[in-house]
Amino acid sequence: MNVQKRLMGLFCAGLALFLPWGNRASASDIQDLAWKEDVPYYRQIQGNITHGGPKLIFSDSPEMVGKIGIMYRDTVSGPVRLFFHHVNDTRTDKRLAVLLRRTTIRPTAVSFGRNGVSRPNEDWLAAGKEAQSKYYRSAPNGRKLVLDGPRDILNNGRGYILHPQELVTGIVDLNFDKPVEVSFIMMPVDADPRISAEVYSILPPDEGGHVLRGTFEGADVRVDLPGAFPADSGEIWGVKLADDVEDPYVRGIDVTRNEPVVNYGNYGVMYAVNFQTRGSRATQMRFNPYGGAYAGEGVLSLEGATAQYIRIPDDRQSFGWNGDGETMKLGVVPAGKSGTFFFSPPGSSNLPVRIFWEGIREDRKGQTAAGTGNTDSLSRWRARRQLKQAESGKKATDSGSTARKAGKTAKTQSSSRESLLDRIDRTMTINEAD
């Protein structure tokens, strides 16, 4: 028990840097403590999931392209979304092209929608995040072209030059009024993509059970929460997406091999998560990269407000490296309002993800956080942290210099903030006793 108390004190010393200097911690401060390095107890919600929208042409296998050739090809018509993600795994520069070629005698009308293509980059997470940022911030401009001959649509027909080990991730929405053949090609820098499409062969996919290429129906997913979130209830709601259980991965076909395939991760699928809230409190939304490292972008559109473009995470390039409990705040939903959160699994990021809704508890005059219903969540947080920190203490003997550095930092903070810690501890005790 003494070890647990000491570890709890060290942990609070670190948190003290982020808490206010008043005699009592506010309700929102105490509420935020429950999310430090972990996800509090929550009610898992099953959303109503429906698929629609364009076909998805997905090209990510082979991911590491070790020779020239065609990574994927299919012929489609109507609305279509292209998602491609390829690395130049050769020893020399190569050109990546996405070639459109009409299959009918008459020319084909091609309409461009949203699109986002990263610059060549050795940092795969950065490329995935850049592509999403460009995609969500782009707007369908009504641009059209008449396809009367083969055309590379990347970089105004010039394609992208990839140095060895560089990657490009792209998301492009198109609409064809007649069938069009789409080819994703890795070729020499000076080669003609029109000739390359004729003479190069289809490259085999990556070995293993996950073949990340193919053609899939319904690349847009709508998720509707079952009823309005009760912001005054003290509950936390959470929905898990892109996990292949609550939200199954889309199934399609690799037409180059005539084999069924699964889009493990739902890459290229665009989610619209619709929700309503009720009650007198505002609602805090949070995002959790439950599957691991994640770097992307999303859009939060609230009733009566301008859409917010949100970098995920917003304070660094990626997160989710340190366990499955890391979260970030997406935004605050005013009391009784509804909204939609748009996101898509980014290239190179990990799935599934979780999205949470929690009513924001506010201090009332003459009351502390306990007066607003924080007692249970605070008690659960303290009990959980004691158990987790006790386990960490047992493992510290094997964690070498990392543990010693962490202990040294916490000790320094504890000695310099002792009086503040006394006030915080007193506040927590009062809150639980009220």
VEXDREN-2710 file (C-alpha; in Angstrom, 1 decimal):
% VEXDREN-2710
k/r/px/py/pz
1/MET/0.0/0.0/0.0
2/ASN/2.9/2.4/0.8
3/VAL/4.3/1.7/-2.7
4/GLN/1.0/2.5/-4.3
5/LYS/0.6/5.7/-2.4
6/ARG/4.1/6.8/-3.3
7/LEU/3.6/6.0/-7.0
8/MET/0.2/7.8/-6.9
9/GLY/2.0/10.9/-5.4
10/LEU/4.6/10.9/-8.1
11/PHE/2.0/10.6/-10.8
12/CYS/0.0/13.5/-9.4
13/ALA/3.2/15.5/-9.2
14/GLY/3.5/15.3/-12.9
15/LEU/-0.2/16.1/-13.4
16/ALA/0.2/19.1/-11.1
17/LEU/2.0/21.0/-13.9
18/PHE/-1.2/21.0/-15.9
19/LEU/-3.7/21.8/-13.1
20/PRO/-4.8/25.3/-12.0
21/TRP/-3.2/27.0/-9.0
22/GLY/-6.4/27.6/-7.1
23/ASN/-7.3/25.9/-3.8
24/ARG/-9.5/23.4/-5.6
25/ALA/-9.3/21.6/-8.9
26/SER/-12.3/22.5/-11.2
27/ALA/-14.8/19.9/-12.3
28/SER/-13.4/19.9/-15.8
29/ASP/-9.8/19.4/-14.5
30/ILE/-10.8/16.4/-12.5
31/GLN/-12.9/15.1/-15.3
32/ASP/-9.9/15.3/-17.7
33/LEU/-7.8/13.3/-15.2
34/ALA/-9.8/10.3/-16.0
35/TRP/-8.5/10.3/-19.5
36/LYS/-4.8/10.6/-18.7
37/GLU/-3.1/7.7/-20.4
38/ASP/-6.2/5.5/-20.3
39/VAL/-9.9/5.4/-21.4
40/PRO/-12.4/5.5/-18.5
41/TYR/-15.3/3.1/-18.2
42/TYR/-17.7/3.8/-21.0
43/ARG/-20.8/2.3/-22.6
44/GLN/-20.0/0.8/-26.0
45/ILE/-22.6/1.9/-28.5
46/GLN/-23.4/0.0/-31.7
47/GLY/-24.1/2.5/-34.5
48/ASN/-26.5/1.9/-37.4
49/ILE/-24.1/1.4/-40.3
50/THR/-25.0/1.8/-43.9
51/HIS/-22.9/1.7/-47.1
52/GLY/-23.3/3.8/-50.2
53/GLY/-21.4/6.2/-52.4
54/PRO/-18.9/5.5/-55.1
55/LYS/-16.9/2.4/-56.0
56/LEU/-13.5/2.2/-54.4
57/ILE/-10.5/1.4/-56.6
58/PHE/-7.8/0.5/-54.1
59/SER/-4.1/0.0/-55.0
60/ASP/-1.7/-0.8/-52.2
61/SER/-0.3/-4.2/-53.1
62/PRO/2.5/-4.5/-53.8
63/GLU/3.1/-1.7/-51.3
64/MET/6.9/-2.0/-51.8
65/VAL/7.2/-1.8/-55.6
66/GLY/10.5/-3.5/-56.4
67/LYS/10.2/-3.4/-60.2
68/ILE/8.4/-1.6/-63.0
69/GLY/4.9/-2.7/-63.8
70/ILE/1.2/-2.2/-63.2
71/MET/0.2/-2.5/-59.5
72/TYR/-3.6/-2.6/-60.2
73/ARG/-6.0/-2.1/-63.0
74/ASP/-9.8/-2.1/-63.5
75/THR/-12.4/-0.7/-65.8
76/VAL/-15.3/1.2/-64.1
77/SER/-18.0/3.8/-64.8
78/GLY/-20.0/6.2/-62.8
79/PRO/-18.7/7.7/-59.5
80/VAL/-15.4/6.2/-58.3
81/ARG/-12.8/6.9/-55.6
82/LEU/-9.2/6.1/-56.2
83/PHE/-7.0/5.3/-53.2
84/PHE/-3.3/4.5/-53.9
85/HIS/-0.3/4.0/-51.6
86/HIS/3.0/2.8/-53.1
87/VAL/6.7/2.9/-52.3
88/ASN/9.5/3.0/-54.8
89/ASP/11.5/0.0/-53.6
90/THR/14.0/0.1/-56.4
91/ARG/17.5/1.5/-56.5
92/THR/16.8/4.4/-58.9
93/ASP/14.2/7.1/-59.3
94/LYS/10.8/6.0/-60.7
95/ARG/7.7/7.8/-61.9
96/LEU/4.3/6.9/-60.5
97/ALA/1.4/7.4/-62.9
98/VAL/-2.4/7.0/-62.7
99/LEU/-3.5/6.5/-66.3
100/LEU/-7.1/6.8/-67.5
101/ARG/-7.9/5.2/-70.8
102/ARG/-11.3/5.2/-72.6
103/THR/-12.7/1.9/-73.6
104/THR/-15.4/3.1/-76.0
105/ILE/-15.2/4.6/-79.5
106/ARG/-16.6/7.9/-78.3
107/PRO/-14.7/10.2/-75.9
108/THR/-15.6/10.0/-72.2
109/ALA/-16.5/12.9/-69.9
110/VAL/-14.5/12.8/-66.7
111/SER/-15.6/14.9/-63.7
112/PHE/-13.2/15.7/-60.8
113/GLY/-14.4/15.8/-57.2
114/ARG/-12.3/16.1/-54.0
115/ASN/-8.8/15.0/-54.2
116/GLY/-5.7/14.8/-52.0
117/VAL/-2.3/13.5/-53.1
118/SER/0.8/13.7/-50.9
119/ARG/4.2/14.8/-52.0
120/PRO/6.8/12.0/-52.3
121/ASN/7.9/11.3/-48.7
122/GLU/10.0/8.7/-46.9
123/ASP/7.8/9.3/-43.8
124/TRP/4.7/7.2/-44.5
125/LEU/2.6/8.6/-41.7
126/ALA/3.3/12.1/-42.9
127/ALA/2.3/11.3/-46.4
128/GLY/-1.0/9.7/-45.2
129/LYS/-1.8/12.8/-43.1
130/GLU/-1.0/15.2/-45.9
131/ALA/-3.2/13.4/-48.4
132/GLN/-6.1/13.5/-46.0
133/SER/-5.6/17.2/-45.2
134/LYS/-5.6/18.1/-48.9
135/TYR/-8.6/15.9/-49.6
136/TYR/-10.8/17.3/-46.9
137/ARG/-9.8/20.9/-47.5
138/SER/-10.3/20.6/-51.3
139/ALA/-13.7/21.3/-52.9
140/PRO/-15.3/19.9/-56.0
141/ASN/-14.7/22.6/-58.5
142/GLY/-16.6/21.2/-61.4
143/ARG/-13.5/20.6/-63.4
144/LYS/-14.1/18.3/-66.3
145/LEU/-12.1/16.9/-69.1
146/VAL/-12.9/15.0/-72.3
147/LEU/-11.0/11.8/-72.3
148/ASP/-10.2/11.2/-76.0
149/GLY/-6.9/9.4/-75.4
150/PRO/-4.8/8.0/-72.5
151/ARG/-4.1/10.6/-69.8
152/ASP/-2.0/10.6/-66.6
153/ILE/-4.1/12.5/-64.0
154/LEU/-1.3/13.0/-61.5
155/ASN/0.5/16.3/-61.2
156/ASN/-1.0/17.8/-64.3
157/GLY/0.0/14.8/-66.5
158/ARG/3.6/14.8/-65.3
159/GLY/3.2/12.1/-62.7
160/TYR/5.3/12.0/-59.5
161/ILE/9.0/11.3/-59.4
162/LEU/9.8/9.0/-56.4
163/HIS/13.4/8.6/-55.1
164/PRO/14.2/5.2/-53.7
165/GLN/12.1/4.5/-50.6
166/GLU/9.8/7.4/-51.1
167/LEU/6.0/6.9/-51.0
168/VAL/3.0/8.7/-52.4
169/THR/-0.5/8.3/-51.0
170/GLY/-3.5/9.6/-52.9
171/ILE/-7.2/9.9/-52.7
172/VAL/-9.1/11.1/-55.8
173/ASP/-12.9/11.2/-56.4
174/LEU/-13.9/11.0/-60.1
175/ASN/-17.0/10.4/-62.2
176/PHE/-17.0/8.7/-65.6
177/ASP/-20.0/8.9/-68.0
178/LYS/-18.7/5.8/-69.8
179/PRO/-16.4/2.9/-68.8
180/VAL/-12.8/3.9/-68.3
181/GLU/-9.7/1.8/-67.6
182/VAL/-7.7/2.9/-64.6
183/SER/-4.1/1.8/-64.3
184/PHE/-1.6/2.5/-61.4
185/ILE/1.9/2.3/-62.9
186/MET/5.5/2.4/-61.6
187/MET/7.8/3.1/-64.5
188/PRO/11.1/4.7/-65.5
189/VAL/11.2/8.5/-65.2
190/ASP/11.4/9.1/-68.9
191/ALA/9.0/6.4/-70.0
192/ASP/5.7/7.2/-71.8
193/PRO/2.8/6.1/-69.6
194/ARG/0.7/5.4/-72.7
195/ILE/3.2/2.9/-73.9
196/SER/3.9/1.6/-70.4
197/ALA/0.2/0.7/-70.0
198/GLU/0.4/-1.4/-73.1
199/VAL/3.6/-3.3/-72.5
200/TYR/4.0/-3.7/-68.8
201/SER/2.5/-6.7/-67.0
202/ILE/0.4/-6.8/-63.8
203/LEU/2.6/-7.1/-60.8
204/PRO/1.7/-9.8/-58.2
205/PRO/0.3/-8.7/-54.9
206/ASP/2.2/-8.8/-51.6
207/GLU/2.6/-12.3/-50.2
208/GLY/0.5/-13.2/-47.2
209/GLY/-3.2/-13.2/-46.3
210/HIS/-3.8/-9.4/-46.7
211/VAL/-4.0/-8.4/-50.3
212/LEU/-4.7/-4.7/-50.1
213/ARG/-5.9/-4.0/-53.6
214/GLY/-9.2/-4.5/-55.4
215/THR/-12.5/-2.9/-56.4
216/PHE/-15.1/-2.4/-53.7
217/GLU/-18.7/-1.2/-53.7
218/GLY/-20.0/1.4/-51.3
219/ALA/-16.9/3.5/-50.4
220/ASP/-19.0/5.8/-48.1
221/VAL/-20.1/4.7/-44.7
222/ARG/-22.8/6.4/-42.7
223/VAL/-22.9/5.7/-38.9
224/ASP/-26.0/6.9/-37.0
225/LEU/-25.9/6.7/-33.2
226/PRO/-29.0/5.1/-31.7
227/GLY/-30.8/8.0/-30.1
228/ALA/-29.5/11.2/-28.6
229/PHE/-26.5/11.2/-26.3
230/PRO/-27.7/12.1/-22.7
231/ALA/-25.1/14.7/-21.7
232/ASP/-26.5/15.1/-18.2
233/SER/-26.4/11.4/-17.3
234/GLY/-22.8/11.1/-16.3
235/GLU/-22.3/8.3/-18.9
236/ILE/-19.6/8.1/-21.6
237/TRP/-20.6/6.7/-24.9
238/GLY/-18.1/5.1/-27.3
239/VAL/-18.3/3.7/-30.8
240/LYS/-15.7/1.4/-32.3
241/LEU/-15.1/1.7/-36.1
242/ALA/-13.1/-0.2/-38.7
243/ASP/-12.6/-3.2/-36.4
244/ASP/-14.2/-5.9/-38.7
245/VAL/-16.5/-6.9/-35.8
246/GLU/-18.8/-4.0/-34.9
247/ASP/-18.0/-2.4/-38.3
248/PRO/-17.0/-5.1/-40.9
249/TYR/-14.3/-4.3/-43.4
250/VAL/-15.6/-3.9/-47.0
251/ARG/-15.3/-6.9/-49.3
252/GLY/-14.5/-6.7/-53.0
253/ILE/-12.6/-8.4/-55.8
254/ASP/-9.1/-8.2/-57.2
255/VAL/-10.1/-8.3/-60.9
256/THR/-6.5/-8.9/-62.0
257/ARG/-6.7/-12.3/-60.4
258/ASN/-10.5/-12.7/-60.1
259/GLU/-10.1/-13.4/-56.4
260/PRO/-12.2/-12.1/-53.5
261/VAL/-10.3/-9.6/-51.2
262/VAL/-10.9/-7.8/-48.0
263/ASN/-9.9/-4.1/-47.4
264/TYR/-8.2/-4.7/-44.0
265/GLY/-8.5/-1.3/-42.4
266/ASN/-11.2/0.2/-44.7
267/TYR/-8.6/2.4/-46.4
268/GLY/-10.2/4.9/-48.8
269/VAL/-13.6/4.5/-47.1
270/MET/-15.1/7.8/-46.0
271/TYR/-17.0/7.8/-42.7
272/ALA/-19.8/10.2/-41.6
273/VAL/-20.7/9.7/-38.0
274/ASN/-24.0/11.3/-37.2
275/PHE/-25.0/12.1/-33.6
276/GLN/-27.5/14.1/-31.5
277/THR/-27.2/15.3/-27.9
278/ARG/-29.8/16.2/-25.3
279/GLY/-29.7/17.8/-21.9
280/SER/-28.4/21.0/-20.4
281/ARG/-24.7/20.2/-20.6
282/ALA/-22.3/20.6/-23.6
283/THR/-20.6/17.4/-24.8
284/GLN/-16.9/16.8/-25.2
285/MET/-15.9/14.5/-28.2
286/ARG/-12.7/12.5/-28.2
287/PHE/-10.8/10.4/-30.7
288/ASN/-8.8/7.3/-29.7
289/PRO/-6.4/5.5/-32.1
290/TYR/-7.2/2.1/-30.6
291/GLY/-5.2/0.1/-33.1
292/GLY/-1.9/1.9/-32.8
293/ALA/0.0/4.7/-34.5
294/TYR/-2.3/7.1/-36.3
295/ALA/-1.9/10.3/-38.3
296/GLY/-4.8/11.8/-40.3
297/GLU/-7.4/14.5/-40.5
298/GLY/-11.1/14.8/-39.9
299/VAL/-14.0/17.3/-40.1
300/LEU/-16.4/18.2/-37.3
301/SER/-19.6/19.8/-38.6
302/LEU/-22.0/21.0/-35.8
303/GLU/-25.5/22.3/-36.1
304/GLY/-25.5/26.0/-36.8
305/ALA/-21.7/26.3/-36.9
306/THR/-18.9/26.4/-39.4
307/ALA/-17.2/23.1/-40.1
308/GLN/-13.9/22.5/-38.2
309/TYR/-11.0/20.9/-39.9
310/ILE/-9.1/18.8/-37.3
311/ARG/-5.6/17.4/-37.5
312/ILE/-5.5/14.1/-35.8
313/PRO/-3.5/14.5/-33.6
314/ASP/-3.4/18.3/-33.6
315/ASP/-0.3/18.8/-31.5
316/ARG/2.1/16.4/-33.3
317/GLN/2.4/14.3/-36.4
318/SER/1.1/11.0/-35.0
319/PHE/-0.1/9.4/-31.8
320/GLY/-1.1/6.0/-30.5
321/TRP/2.4/4.7/-30.0
322/ASN/2.1/4.2/-26.3
323/GLY/-0.8/1.8/-25.8
324/ASP/-4.4/1.9/-26.8
325/GLY/-5.6/4.4/-24.2
326/GLU/-4.3/7.6/-25.8
327/THR/-6.9/10.2/-26.8
328/MET/-7.4/13.7/-28.1
329/LYS/-10.2/16.1/-27.9
330/LEU/-12.1/16.6/-31.2
331/GLY/-14.3/19.5/-30.1
332/VAL/-17.2/20.6/-27.9
333/VAL/-20.8/20.1/-29.0
334/PRO/-23.2/22.8/-27.5
335/ALA/-26.0/21.5/-25.3
336/GLY/-28.8/19.9/-27.3
337/LYS/-27.1/20.2/-30.7
338/SER/-26.4/17.6/-33.3
339/GLY/-23.5/17.1/-35.7
340/THR/-21.5/14.9/-38.0
341/PHE/-17.8/13.8/-37.7
342/PHE/-16.1/12.9/-41.0
343/PHE/-13.0/10.9/-41.1
344/SER/-11.3/8.1/-43.1
345/PRO/-8.5/5.6/-42.2
346/PRO/-5.3/7.2/-43.4
347/GLY/-2.6/5.4/-45.4
348/SER/0.0/3.8/-43.1
349/SER/-2.2/4.3/-39.9
350/ASN/-3.6/1.6/-37.8
351/LEU/-7.1/0.6/-37.0
352/PRO/-9.6/0.3/-35.4
353/VAL/-10.5/3.7/-33.8
354/ARG/-12.9/4.7/-31.1
355/ILE/-14.9/7.9/-30.8
356/PHE/-16.3/9.1/-27.4
357/TRP/-19.0/11.5/-26.2
358/GLU/-19.0/12.8/-22.6
359/GLY/-21.1/15.5/-20.9
360/ILE/-18.9/18.4/-19.6
361/ARG/-19.4/18.9/-15.9
362/GLU/-19.2/22.5/-14.8
363/ASP/-18.6/23.9/-11.3
364/ARG/-21.6/25.3/-9.6
365/LYS/-21.5/28.2/-7.2
366/GLY/-20.4/26.9/-3.8
367/GLN/-19.8/23.4/-5.1
368/THR/-16.7/21.4/-6.1
369/ALA/-16.6/18.7/-8.7
370/ALA/-18.3/16.3/-6.4
371/GLY/-21.4/18.5/-6.5
372/THR/-21.6/18.0/-10.2
373/GLY/-21.5/14.2/-10.1
374/ASN/-17.7/13.6/-10.5
375/THR/-17.4/11.4/-7.4
376/ASP/-17.8/8.1/-9.2
377/SER/-15.5/8.8/-12.1
378/LEU/-12.9/10.3/-9.8
379/SER/-12.9/7.3/-7.5
380/ARG/-12.7/4.9/-10.5
381/TRP/-9.8/6.9/-11.9
382/ARG/-7.9/6.8/-8.6
383/ALA/-8.5/3.1/-8.1
384/ARG/-7.4/2.4/-11.7
385/ARG/-4.3/4.5/-11.5
386/GLN/-3.3/2.9/-8.2
387/LEU/-3.5/-0.5/-9.8
388/LYS/-1.7/0.5/-13.0
389/GLN/1.0/2.3/-11.1
390/ALA/1.6/-0.6/-8.7
391/GLU/2.0/-2.8/-11.7
392/SER/4.4/-0.3/-13.3
393/GLY/6.4/-0.3/-10.0
394/LYS/6.9/-4.0/-10.1
395/LYS/8.2/-3.8/-13.7
396/ALA/10.5/-0.8/-13.1
397/THR/13.4/-3.0/-12.0
398/ASP/13.6/-4.4/-15.6
399/SER/13.1/-1.1/-17.4
400/GLY/16.6/0.2/-17.1
401/SER/17.5/3.8/-17.8
402/THR/14.0/4.8/-19.0
403/ALA/12.5/4.0/-15.6
404/ARG/15.3/5.8/-13.7
405/LYS/14.9/8.9/-15.9
406/ALA/11.1/8.9/-15.3
407/GLY/11.6/8.5/-11.5
408/LYS/14.1/11.3/-11.4
409/THR/11.8/13.7/-13.3
410/ALA/8.8/12.9/-11.1
411/LYS/10.9/13.4/-7.9
412/THR/12.0/16.8/-9.0
413/GLN/8.5/17.9/-9.8
414/SER/7.2/16.5/-6.5
415/SER/9.7/18.5/-4.4
416/SER/9.1/21.8/-6.3
417/ARG/5.2/21.5/-6.2
418/GLU/4.7/20.0/-2.8
419/SER/2.3/22.7/-1.5
420/LEU/0.2/22.5/-4.7
421/LEU/0.0/18.7/-4.4
422/ASP/-1.3/19.1/-0.9
423/ARG/-4.1/21.3/-2.2
424/ILE/-4.9/19.0/-5.0
425/ASP/-5.0/16.0/-2.7
426/ARG/-7.2/17.9/-0.2
427/THR/-9.6/18.8/-3.1
428/MET/-9.9/15.3/-4.2
429/THR/-10.6/14.1/-0.7
430/ILE/-13.2/16.8/-0.1
431/ASN/-14.8/15.9/-3.5
432/GLU/-15.2/12.3/-2.5
433/ALA/-16.5/13.1/1.0
434/ASP/-19.1/15.7/-0.1
END
